[in-house]
Amino acid sequence: MPRTTRLAAGAGALGLVLSAGLLPLPCPMLFLTGLDCPFCGGSRMLGALLHADFARAADLNLFALVVIMPLAVAFLIGSARQELGQVAHPLPAGRRGLIAGRVLVGAVITWGVVRNLPFPGFEFLRA
């Protein structure tokens, strides 16, 4: 499983670098509009996860914690299964894959809108 191992090691190294603040990546959307993008707080969320602070991680970016992280793990598992010859592709293919992709894009857009709503009660969703 050399490809999956490289992918997991690269993702882990990138996560460590981003969460440690060694490679500060300012959010262009936040800089240009003042609004949080759907992934704002994601690198700080990774740092909180590395310190096993799940409450802080959820506070920084709940969507990334609940949706993006499990998807990343599922992709790594799918990649390993592909290398072992158990599946043809690491992601769902055909109609299921198309629907899953559209649902994910819709969820990202919805999260980006909801976390920036200017009403009382929504400010806790911002990074």
DSSP file (Angstrom, degrees, kcal/mol; ACC not computed):
  #  RESIDUE AA STRUCTURE BP1 BP2  ACC     N-H-->O    O-->H-N    N-H-->O    O-->H-N    TCO  KAPPA ALPHA  PHI   PSI    X-CA   Y-CA   Z-CA
    1    1 A M     >        0   0    0      0, 0.0     4,-2.2     0, 0.0     5,-0.2   0.000 360.0 360.0 360.0  52.5    0.0    0.0    0.0
    2    2 A P  H  >  +     0   0    0      0, 0.0     4,-2.4     0, 0.0     5,-0.2   0.889 360.0  50.1 -64.8 -38.7    2.7    2.6   -0.9
    3    3 A R  H  > S+     0   0    0      2,-0.2     4,-2.6     1,-0.2     5,-0.2   0.943 113.0  45.6 -66.1 -45.5    0.3    5.2   -2.3
    4    4 A T  H  > S+     0   0    0      1,-0.2     4,-2.8     2,-0.2     5,-0.2   0.893 112.6  51.6 -64.4 -39.5   -2.0    5.1    0.7
    5    5 A T  H  X S+     0   0    0     -4,-2.2     4,-2.5     2,-0.2    -1,-0.2   0.924 112.0  45.9 -63.7 -44.0    0.9    5.2    3.1
    6    6 A R  H  X S+     0   0    0     -4,-2.4     4,-2.7     2,-0.2    -2,-0.2   0.906 113.3  50.3 -64.1 -40.8    2.4    8.3    1.3
    7    7 A L  H  X S+     0   0    0     -4,-2.6     4,-2.5     2,-0.2    -2,-0.2   0.932 113.0  45.0 -63.3 -46.7   -1.0    9.9    1.2
    8    8 A A  H  X S+     0   0    0     -4,-2.8     4,-2.4     2,-0.2    -2,-0.2   0.904 115.0  48.2 -64.8 -42.0   -1.6    9.3    4.9
    9    9 A A  H  X S+     0   0    0     -4,-2.5     4,-2.6    -5,-0.2    -2,-0.2   0.909 113.2  47.7 -65.7 -41.9    1.9   10.5    5.8
   10   10 A G  H  X S+     0   0    0     -4,-2.7     4,-2.6     2,-0.2    -2,-0.2   0.914 113.0  47.6 -64.8 -43.0    1.6   13.6    3.7
   11   11 A A  H  X S+     0   0    0     -4,-2.5     4,-2.5    -5,-0.2    -2,-0.2   0.903 113.5  48.8 -64.5 -41.1   -1.8   14.5    5.1
   12   12 A G  H  X S+     0   0    0     -4,-2.4     4,-2.3    -5,-0.2    -2,-0.2   0.918 112.3  47.4 -64.7 -43.4   -0.5   13.9    8.6
   13   13 A A  H  X S+     0   0    0     -4,-2.6     4,-2.6     2,-0.2    -2,-0.2   0.918 113.1  48.4 -64.2 -43.4    2.6   16.1    8.0
   14   14 A L  H  X S+     0   0    0     -4,-2.6     4,-2.9     1,-0.2     5,-0.3   0.914 110.8  51.8 -62.8 -42.0    0.5   18.8    6.5
   15   15 A G  H  X S+     0   0    0     -4,-2.5     4,-2.6     1,-0.2    -2,-0.2   0.906 110.8  47.7 -60.3 -42.2   -1.9   18.7    9.4
   16   16 A L  H  X S+     0   0    0     -4,-2.3     4,-1.8     2,-0.2     6,-0.3   0.926 113.6  47.1 -64.6 -44.6    1.0   19.0   11.9
   17   17 A V  H  X>S+     0   0    0     -4,-2.6     5,-1.6     2,-0.2     6,-0.9   0.931 116.8  43.1 -63.6 -46.5    2.5   21.9   10.0
   18   18 A L  H ><5S+     0   0    0     -4,-2.9     3,-0.9     1,-0.2    -2,-0.2   0.923 115.2  47.9 -66.9 -44.0   -0.8   23.8    9.7
   19   19 A S  H 3<5S+     0   0    0     -4,-2.6    -1,-0.2    -5,-0.3    -2,-0.2   0.782 109.7  53.2 -71.5 -25.4   -2.0   23.1   13.2
   20   20 A A  H 3<5S-     0   0    0     -4,-1.8    -1,-0.3    -5,-0.2    -2,-0.2   0.571 110.6-121.7 -82.7  -9.1    1.4   24.2   14.7
   21   21 A G  T <<5S+     0   0    0     -3,-0.9    -3,-0.2    -4,-0.5    -2,-0.1   0.641  74.4 129.5  79.0  13.6    1.2   27.5   12.8
   22   22 A L  S   <S+     0   0    0     -5,-1.6    -4,-0.2     1,-0.3    -5,-0.1   0.782  79.1  34.8 -70.7 -26.4    4.5   26.9   11.0
   23   23 A L  S    S-     0   0    0     -6,-0.9     2,-0.4    -5,-0.1    -1,-0.3  -0.760  85.1-157.6-128.2  83.2    2.8   27.6    7.7
   24   24 A P        -     0   0    0      0, 0.0    -6,-0.1     0, 0.0    -7,-0.0  -0.471   8.7-172.0 -69.2 122.0    0.3   30.4    8.3
   25   25 A L        -     0   0    0     -2,-0.4    18,-0.1    -7,-0.1     2,-0.1  -0.890  11.2-151.4-115.0  99.8   -2.3   30.3    5.5
   26   26 A P        -     0   0    0      0, 0.0     3,-0.1     0, 0.0     0, 0.0  -0.427  25.1-110.6 -69.4 146.0   -4.6   33.3    5.8
   27   27 A C     >  -     0   0    0      1,-0.2     4,-2.3    -2,-0.1     5,-0.2  -0.658  19.9-154.2 -78.9 120.3   -8.1   32.8    4.4
   28   28 A P  H  > S+     0   0    0      0, 0.0     4,-2.7     0, 0.0     5,-0.2   0.876  94.4  52.4 -63.2 -36.7   -8.6   34.8    1.2
   29   29 A M  H  >>S+     0   0    0      2,-0.2     4,-2.8     1,-0.2     5,-0.7   0.925 111.0  46.4 -65.9 -43.3  -12.4   34.9    1.7
   30   30 A L  H  >5S+     0   0    0      4,-0.2     4,-1.3     3,-0.2    -1,-0.2   0.905 114.7  48.4 -63.8 -41.3  -12.0   36.3    5.3
   31   31 A F  H  <5S+     0   0    0     -4,-2.3    -2,-0.2     1,-0.2    -1,-0.2   0.912 119.9  36.3 -64.4 -44.2   -9.4   38.8    4.1
   32   32 A L  H  <5S+     0   0    0     -4,-2.7    -2,-0.2    -5,-0.2    -1,-0.2   0.838 135.4  16.6 -81.7 -34.4  -11.5   40.0    1.2
   33   33 A T  H  <5S-     0   0    0     -4,-2.8    -3,-0.2    -5,-0.2    -2,-0.2   0.640  88.8-123.8-115.8 -19.3  -15.0   39.9    2.6
   34   34 A G  S  <<S+     0   0    0     -4,-1.3     2,-0.3    -5,-0.7    -4,-0.2   0.500  74.4 120.1  82.3   3.0  -14.7   39.7    6.3
   35   35 A L        -     0   0    0     -6,-0.7    -1,-0.3    91,-0.0     2,-0.3  -0.785  68.8-114.6-102.7 145.2  -16.8   36.5    6.2
   36   36 A D        -     0   0    0     -2,-0.3    79,-0.1    79,-0.1    80,-0.0  -0.599  27.8-137.6 -74.7 133.1  -15.7   33.1    7.4
   37   37 A C    >   -     0   0    0     -2,-0.3     3,-1.4     1,-0.1    -1,-0.0  -0.380  34.1 -96.1 -79.1 170.0  -15.3   30.5    4.6
   38   38 A P  T 3  S+     0   0    0      0, 0.0    26,-0.2     0, 0.0    25,-0.1   0.730 125.6  44.2 -60.4 -20.1  -16.7   27.0    5.3
   39   39 A F  T >  S+     0   0    0     24,-0.1     3,-2.2    25,-0.1     4,-0.3   0.387  78.1 129.9-108.4   3.1  -13.1   25.9    6.3
   40   40 A C  T <  S+     0   0    0     -3,-1.4    -4,-0.1     1,-0.3     0, 0.0  -0.348  77.2  24.0 -58.2 134.9  -12.1   28.8    8.5
   41   41 A G  T 3> S+     0   0    0     86,-0.1     4,-2.1    20,-0.1    -1,-0.3   0.401  88.2 120.0  88.5  -1.5  -10.7   27.5   11.8
   42   42 A G  H <> S+     0   0    0     -3,-2.2     4,-2.0     2,-0.2    -2,-0.1   0.895  72.9  46.6 -65.0 -41.8   -9.8   24.1   10.2
   43   43 A S  H  > S+     0   0    0     -4,-0.3     4,-1.7     2,-0.2    -1,-0.2   0.889 114.2  47.8 -70.9 -36.1   -6.1   24.3   10.9
   44   44 A R  H  > S+     0   0    0      2,-0.2     4,-2.2     1,-0.2    -1,-0.2   0.847 108.5  56.5 -68.9 -32.1   -6.6   25.3   14.5
   45   45 A M  H  X S+     0   0    0     -4,-2.1     4,-2.5     2,-0.2    -2,-0.2   0.907 105.0  51.7 -62.4 -41.9   -9.2   22.5   14.7
   46   46 A L  H  X S+     0   0    0     -4,-2.0     4,-2.4     1,-0.2    -2,-0.2   0.909 108.3  51.6 -60.5 -41.7   -6.5   20.1   13.7
   47   47 A G  H  X S+     0   0    0     -4,-1.7     4,-1.1     1,-0.2    -1,-0.2   0.909 109.5  49.2 -61.1 -42.3   -4.2   21.5   16.4
   48   48 A A  H  <>S+     0   0    0     -4,-2.2     5,-3.1     1,-0.2     3,-0.4   0.898 110.5  51.1 -64.5 -39.7   -7.0   21.0   19.0
   49   49 A L  H ><5S+     0   0    0     -4,-2.5     3,-2.0     1,-0.2    -2,-0.2   0.903 105.4  55.4 -63.3 -39.9   -7.5   17.4   17.8
   50   50 A L  H 3<5S+     0   0    0     -4,-2.4    -1,-0.2     1,-0.3    -2,-0.2   0.763 109.7  47.0 -64.9 -23.1   -3.8   16.7   18.1
   51   51 A H  T 3<5S-     0   0    0     -4,-1.1    -1,-0.3    -3,-0.4    -2,-0.2   0.268 117.1-117.6 -97.0   9.9   -4.0   17.8   21.7
   52   52 A A  T < 5 +     0   0    0     -3,-2.0     2,-1.0     1,-0.2    -3,-0.2   0.779  68.4 142.5  58.9  30.5   -7.2   15.6   22.1
   53   53 A D     >< +     0   0    0     -5,-3.1     4,-2.2     1,-0.2    -1,-0.2  -0.724  17.4 167.9-100.0  81.6   -9.3   18.7   22.9
   54   54 A F  H  > S+     0   0    0     -2,-1.0     4,-2.4     1,-0.2    -1,-0.2   0.829  72.1  55.5 -68.8 -33.6  -12.4   17.6   21.1
   55   55 A A  H  > S+     0   0    0      2,-0.2     4,-1.8     1,-0.2    -1,-0.2   0.928 110.9  44.7 -65.4 -43.6  -14.6   20.4   22.6
   56   56 A R  H  > S+     0   0    0      2,-0.2     4,-2.1     1,-0.2    -2,-0.2   0.901 111.8  53.5 -66.1 -40.3  -12.2   23.1   21.3
   57   57 A A  H  X S+     0   0    0     -4,-2.2     4,-2.1     1,-0.2    -2,-0.2   0.920 110.0  47.3 -60.2 -44.1  -12.0   21.3   17.9
   58   58 A A  H  < S+     0   0    0     -4,-2.4     4,-0.5     1,-0.2    -1,-0.2   0.856 110.8  52.8 -65.5 -34.6  -15.8   21.4   17.6
   59   59 A D  H  < S+     0   0    0     -4,-1.8    -1,-0.2    -5,-0.2    -2,-0.2   0.850 109.3  49.0 -68.8 -34.4  -15.9   25.0   18.7
   60   60 A L  H  < S-     0   0    0     -4,-2.1    -2,-0.2     1,-0.2    -1,-0.2   0.915 138.3 -13.4 -75.8 -44.0  -13.4   26.0   16.0
   61   61 A N     X  +     0   0    0     -4,-2.1     4,-1.8    -5,-0.2    -1,-0.2  -0.554  59.1 178.6-161.7  90.7  -15.0   24.3   13.0
   62   62 A L  H  > S+     0   0    0     -4,-0.5     4,-2.7    -3,-0.2     5,-0.3   0.868  84.2  55.5 -62.5 -38.9  -17.8   21.7   13.7
   63   63 A F  H  >>S+     0   0    0      1,-0.2     4,-3.0     2,-0.2     5,-1.1   0.933 108.3  46.8 -62.2 -47.1  -18.4   21.0   10.1
   64   64 A A  I  4>S+     0   0    0    -26,-0.2     5,-2.7     3,-0.2    -1,-0.2   0.881 115.3  47.8 -63.1 -37.1  -14.8   20.1    9.3
   65   65 A L  I  <5S+     0   0    0     -4,-1.8    -2,-0.2    -8,-0.2    -1,-0.2   0.916 121.5  33.2 -68.8 -43.6  -14.7   17.9   12.4
   66   66 A V  I  <5S+     0   0    0     -4,-2.7    -2,-0.2    -5,-0.1    -3,-0.2   0.780 135.8  17.1 -87.9 -28.5  -18.0   16.1   11.7
   67   67 A V  I  X5S+     0   0    0     -4,-3.0     4,-1.8    -5,-0.3    -3,-0.2   0.831 124.6  41.9-111.0 -55.0  -18.0   16.0    7.9
   68   68 A I  I  ><S+     0   0    0     -5,-1.1     4,-2.4     2,-0.2     5,-0.2   0.915 112.7  51.0 -69.5 -44.5  -14.6   16.6    6.4
   69   69 A M  H  ><S+     0   0    0     -5,-2.7     4,-2.2     1,-0.2     5,-0.2   0.940 112.1  46.2 -61.9 -47.8  -12.4   14.6    8.8
   70   70 A P  H  > S+     0   0    0      0, 0.0     4,-2.7     0, 0.0    -1,-0.2   0.884 112.2  52.5 -61.8 -35.2  -14.6   11.4    8.4
   71   71 A L  H  X S+     0   0    0     -4,-1.8     4,-2.4     2,-0.2    -2,-0.2   0.901 108.3  50.4 -65.1 -39.1  -14.6   11.9    4.7
   72   72 A A  H  X S+     0   0    0     -4,-2.4     4,-2.1     2,-0.2    -1,-0.2   0.916 112.5  46.5 -63.8 -42.7  -10.8   12.1    4.7
   73   73 A V  H  X S+     0   0    0     -4,-2.2     4,-2.4     2,-0.2    -2,-0.2   0.914 111.6  51.4 -64.9 -42.7  -10.5    8.9    6.7
   74   74 A A  H  X S+     0   0    0     -4,-2.7     4,-2.7     1,-0.2    -2,-0.2   0.886 108.9  51.6 -62.5 -38.0  -13.0    7.2    4.4
   75   75 A F  H  X S+     0   0    0     -4,-2.4     4,-2.6     2,-0.2    -1,-0.2   0.912 109.2  49.8 -65.1 -41.5  -11.0    8.2    1.4
   76   76 A L  H  X S+     0   0    0     -4,-2.1     4,-2.2     2,-0.2    -2,-0.2   0.908 112.2  47.8 -62.7 -40.7   -7.8    6.8    3.0
   77   77 A I  H  X S+     0   0    0     -4,-2.4     4,-2.5     2,-0.2    -2,-0.2   0.923 112.6  49.1 -65.1 -43.4   -9.6    3.5    3.7
   78   78 A G  H  X S+     0   0    0     -4,-2.7     4,-2.1     1,-0.2    -2,-0.2   0.881 110.1  51.7 -62.2 -38.4  -11.0    3.4    0.1
   79   79 A S  H  X S+     0   0    0     -4,-2.6     4,-2.2     2,-0.2    -1,-0.2   0.910 110.3  48.1 -65.2 -41.9   -7.5    4.1   -1.2
   80   80 A A  H  X S+     0   0    0     -4,-2.2     4,-1.7     1,-0.2    -2,-0.2   0.911 111.1  50.8 -64.5 -41.8   -6.1    1.2    0.8
   81   81 A R  H  <>S+     0   0    0     -4,-2.5     5,-2.7     1,-0.2     6,-0.8   0.871 109.2  51.8 -63.9 -35.9   -8.9   -1.1   -0.4
   82   82 A Q  H ><5S+     0   0    0     -4,-2.1     3,-1.4     1,-0.2    -2,-0.2   0.924 108.8  49.9 -65.9 -43.4   -8.2   -0.1   -4.0
   83   83 A E  H 3<5S+     0   0    0     -4,-2.2    -1,-0.2     1,-0.3    -2,-0.2   0.819 109.1  52.3 -65.4 -29.0   -4.5   -0.9   -3.6
   84   84 A L  T 3<5S-     0   0    0     -4,-1.7    -1,-0.3    -5,-0.2    -2,-0.2   0.498 117.9-114.7 -83.4  -3.0   -5.5   -4.3   -2.1
   85   85 A G  T < 5S+     0   0    0     -3,-1.4    -3,-0.2    -4,-0.3    -2,-0.1   0.640  83.7 119.1  82.4  14.8   -7.7   -5.0   -5.1
   86   86 A Q  S   <S+     0   0    0     -5,-2.7     2,-0.3    -6,-0.2    -4,-0.2   0.784  78.3  21.1 -84.1 -28.1  -10.9   -5.0   -3.1
   87   87 A V        -     0   0    0     -6,-0.8    -2,-0.2    -9,-0.2    -1,-0.1  -0.942  67.1-133.8-136.9 158.6  -12.5   -2.1   -5.0
   88   88 A A  S    S+     0   0    0     -2,-0.3    -1,-0.1     1,-0.2    -6,-0.0   0.773  92.0  19.7 -82.7 -26.6  -12.0   -0.4   -8.4
   89   89 A H        -     0   0    0      2,-0.1    -1,-0.2     1,-0.1     4,-0.1  -0.998  68.5-131.7-145.9 142.6  -12.0    3.1   -7.1
   90   90 A P  S    S+     0   0    0      0, 0.0   -12,-0.2     0, 0.0   -11,-0.2   0.713  93.3  53.9 -70.6 -18.8  -11.5    4.7   -3.7
   91   91 A L  S    S-     0   0    0    -13,-0.1     6,-0.1     1,-0.1    -2,-0.1  -0.793 103.8 -86.7-111.6 156.2  -14.6    6.9   -4.0
   92   92 A P        -     0   0    0      0, 0.0     2,-0.2     0, 0.0    -1,-0.1  -0.368  51.3-150.3 -58.3 137.9  -18.2    5.8   -4.9
   93   93 A A    >>  +     0   0    0      4,-0.1     4,-0.9    -4,-0.1     3,-0.7  -0.601  47.7  10.2-108.2 169.3  -18.6    5.7   -8.6
   94   94 A G  H 3> S-     0   0    0      1,-0.2     4,-2.1    -2,-0.2     5,-0.2  -0.303 123.5 -13.8  68.9-145.0  -21.5    6.3  -11.0
   95   95 A R  H 3> S+     0   0    0      1,-0.2     4,-2.6     2,-0.2    -1,-0.2   0.879 136.2  54.6 -62.9 -41.2  -24.8    7.7   -9.7
   96   96 A R  H <> S+     0   0    0     -3,-0.7     4,-2.6     1,-0.2    -1,-0.2   0.913 110.0  47.3 -60.4 -42.7  -24.0    7.2   -6.0
   97   97 A G  H  X S+     0   0    0     -4,-0.9     4,-2.5     2,-0.2    -1,-0.2   0.895 111.4  50.4 -66.3 -40.0  -20.7    9.2   -6.4
   98   98 A L  H  X S+     0   0    0     -4,-2.1     4,-2.1     2,-0.2    -2,-0.2   0.921 113.2  45.5 -63.8 -44.8  -22.4   12.0   -8.3
   99   99 A I  H  X S+     0   0    0     -4,-2.6     4,-2.6     2,-0.2    -2,-0.2   0.926 112.8  50.7 -64.7 -44.5  -25.2   12.3   -5.6
  100  100 A A  H  X S+     0   0    0     -4,-2.6     4,-2.3    -5,-0.2    -2,-0.2   0.908 110.5  49.8 -61.0 -41.9  -22.6   12.1   -2.8
  101  101 A G  H  X S+     0   0    0     -4,-2.5     4,-2.4     2,-0.2    -1,-0.2   0.907 111.6  47.7 -63.5 -42.1  -20.5   14.8   -4.5
  102  102 A R  H  X S+     0   0    0     -4,-2.1     4,-2.5     2,-0.2    -2,-0.2   0.893 111.2  50.8 -66.8 -39.7  -23.5   17.1   -4.9
  103  103 A V  H  X S+     0   0    0     -4,-2.6     4,-2.5     2,-0.2    -2,-0.2   0.915 111.0  49.4 -63.2 -42.5  -24.7   16.6   -1.3
  104  104 A L  H  X S+     0   0    0     -4,-2.3     4,-2.5     2,-0.2    -2,-0.2   0.929 111.3  47.7 -63.5 -45.8  -21.2   17.4   -0.1
  105  105 A V  H  X S+     0   0    0     -4,-2.4     4,-2.4     1,-0.2    -2,-0.2   0.916 113.0  49.8 -61.0 -42.9  -21.0   20.6   -2.2
  106  106 A G  H  X S+     0   0    0     -4,-2.5     4,-2.6     1,-0.2    -1,-0.2   0.894 110.7  49.7 -61.8 -40.7  -24.5   21.6   -0.9
  107  107 A A  H  X S+     0   0    0     -4,-2.5     4,-2.7     2,-0.2    -2,-0.2   0.900 110.3  50.2 -66.2 -40.7  -23.4   20.9    2.7
  108  108 A V  H  X S+     0   0    0     -4,-2.5     4,-2.3     2,-0.2    -2,-0.2   0.930 113.5  45.3 -63.0 -45.4  -20.3   23.1    2.3
  109  109 A I  H  X S+     0   0    0     -4,-2.4     4,-2.0     2,-0.2    -2,-0.2   0.927 113.6  49.6 -64.7 -44.6  -22.3   26.0    0.8
  110  110 A T  H  X S+     0   0    0     -4,-2.6     4,-3.0     1,-0.2     5,-0.2   0.926 111.4  48.5 -60.6 -45.7  -25.0   25.7    3.4
  111  111 A W  H  X S+     0   0    0     -4,-2.7     4,-2.4     1,-0.2    -1,-0.2   0.908 109.7  53.2 -60.7 -42.6  -22.4   25.6    6.3
  112  112 A G  H  < S+     0   0    0     -4,-2.3     4,-0.3    -5,-0.2    -1,-0.2   0.869 114.8  41.0 -61.7 -37.0  -20.6   28.7    4.7
  113  113 A V  H >< S+     0   0    0     -4,-2.0     3,-1.2     2,-0.2     4,-0.2   0.943 115.1  49.1 -74.8 -49.8  -23.9   30.6    4.7
  114  114 A V  H >< S+     0   0    0     -4,-3.0     3,-1.4     1,-0.3    -2,-0.2   0.878 106.5  55.3 -61.8 -40.1  -25.2   29.5    8.1
  115  115 A R  T 3< S+     0   0    0     -4,-2.4    -1,-0.3     1,-0.3    -2,-0.2   0.663 110.2  47.8 -71.3 -12.3  -22.0   30.3   10.0
  116  116 A N  T <  S+     0   0    0     -3,-1.2    -1,-0.3    -4,-0.3    -2,-0.2   0.295  76.5 131.9-108.0   8.4  -22.1   33.9    8.7
  117  117 A L    <   -     0   0    0     -3,-1.4     5,-0.1    -4,-0.2    -3,-0.0  -0.405  55.4-139.8 -62.7 134.7  -25.7   34.7    9.4
  118  118 A P        +     0   0    0      0, 0.0    -1,-0.1     0, 0.0    -3,-0.0   0.076  64.8 110.4 -87.2  27.0  -25.9   38.0   11.2
  119  119 A F  S >  S-     0   0    0      1,-0.1     3,-1.8     0, 0.0     4,-0.3  -0.721  79.6 -93.8-102.2 150.1  -28.5   37.0   13.7
  120  120 A P  T 3  S+     0   0    0      0, 0.0    -1,-0.1     0, 0.0    -3,-0.0  -0.337 111.3  36.6 -58.2 140.1  -28.1   36.4   17.5
  121  121 A G  T 3  S+     0   0    0     -3,-0.0     3,-0.1     0, 0.0     4,-0.0   0.202 101.9  75.1 101.0 -14.8  -27.4   32.8   18.2
  122  122 A F    X   +     0   0    0     -3,-1.8     3,-1.8    -5,-0.1     4,-0.3   0.527  67.3  87.6-104.4  -7.9  -25.3   32.1   15.1
  123  123 A E  G >  S+     0   0    0     -4,-0.3     3,-1.3     1,-0.3    -1,-0.1   0.769  77.3  67.5 -65.7 -23.7  -22.1   33.9   16.2
  124  124 A F  G 3  S+     0   0    0      1,-0.2    -1,-0.3    -3,-0.1    -2,-0.1   0.660  90.5  65.5 -70.1 -13.2  -20.8   30.8   18.0
  125  125 A L  G <  S+     0   0    0     -3,-1.8    -1,-0.2   -11,-0.1    -2,-0.2   0.615  83.2  94.9 -81.8 -12.6  -20.4   29.1   14.6
  126  126 A R    <         0   0    0     -3,-1.3   -10,-0.1    -4,-0.3   -85,-0.0  -0.500 360.0 360.0 -81.9 149.6  -17.7   31.5   13.5
  127  127 A A              0   0    0     -2,-0.2    -1,-0.1   -66,-0.0   -86,-0.1   0.482 360.0 360.0 -72.9 360.0  -14.1   30.7   13.8
